[in-house]
Amino acid sequence: MRKILLSILIILSLNSFGQQKVWSGDTTYWYNYQMYENKKIGLEELSKSSFPLVMRITSLNTVTNIWTEDGKKFNGSQIIFTSSSEDNPAKCKYFYKKEIIGEDTAQLIKQFLENYKIVEMPPQDSIKGWGNGFDGTIYLIEYSTPKSYSFKSYCSPTAFPEIPEAVSISNFIKNIEGLLMQNQKLEKFIMSLPKDKSYRFGNAWTKTMSNSKSKIKK
């Protein structure tokens, strides 16, 4: 009986080990930072996904997700979010709005991923000449399959037009922002929040005014 139980435990352990994903990319500072923000806006961890493929692109105010459950049809969602500026950081509030991305649009985003070879893109610190830039814009790209999980961060790609990889990331993000009208939707969303408050708007802060106008400050 003991031998049988031992055999079962060994099999279960091997199965569990075999199901562990291989992690790659930058899973230190920006990973920990984004996991904190994800909890604030109700996002699940992609590393735990069992879907055949899931991609997530995160900027300072937007999260774009696309995924497939059957390897053929793609679905998607977009989250517009911000946080308030408070004297006490512990009282900082998060606001977000989620919308579904249609199948055709999700398929187009998948095509962008392939056109710009985003999945194969090396981490930023492996790309010669790519520093931290100056505008503080960070793009985070996650990729998950049943066997692997990747988290990569790219800082200020527009600041390095001489680097092919930076140009690819810039064009990729520009296509998504235009396709999903992210900048327009972000501005509209922030203007719908409580007035006379400051909210994160890209790498700056914008203060909503009671007369429905806003003022951006660095």
Phi, psi and omega in degrees: 000317179298321180296322180295313179298319179297319179297319179296317180297319179296317180296316179297321179295318179294319179296317179297317179296320182292338182270353179293139181275151173274122181263146177209167179094205182263103181242039179248253187301302186293329176297310181297321179298313184289327177298325177294313180293322180302319179296325181292333182247018171072031180262140178279162178280123181293334181298341181263359182290143177252006179295154177303327179200133174222134176236142176224128178242120184240133172243195182291338182227358184224150173230126179244125179242138166225148182204163175226140178259344182234002180081003183235299182272133180252143175238168181202166175210158179226138176239127172259127183215162176204173176226153181275155176267121182232149176298324176256109182306331181294340181263007179300131181251144178253140178232138181207158178222131183249141175221152181278141174260128182297160183301317180296320179291319178298321179295324179292321177297320176300322179293322175300317180303318181286319182299319183263006176052047184292321181297322182277353183298129178289161175300155183303318183290356176260358182259117184299130175090353182269108178264206184268351178071190185231341186272353175076010180280125181240134174242130181247131183235120179247145181219126183227137172229174178300339184248348185214158176216132181230137177227118182230144179241142180226122185258129172045057182300329181292345180279356184230064183294346180275353181257117183306319181295322179294322178296319179298315179297316180300313181292322178299310180296318180300319179297316181292315180301318179290316181300317184264001179054045187295317182296318179294318181291326178295314181298317179296320181295313181297323180291346179272353183277167179310137185282168179058036176231156176256137182228151179293128182227093187066231180261020178229190176234143176238137179255122178279136184253157183292343179266020176072012174256163179231155179231122181267135178225149179281000000 
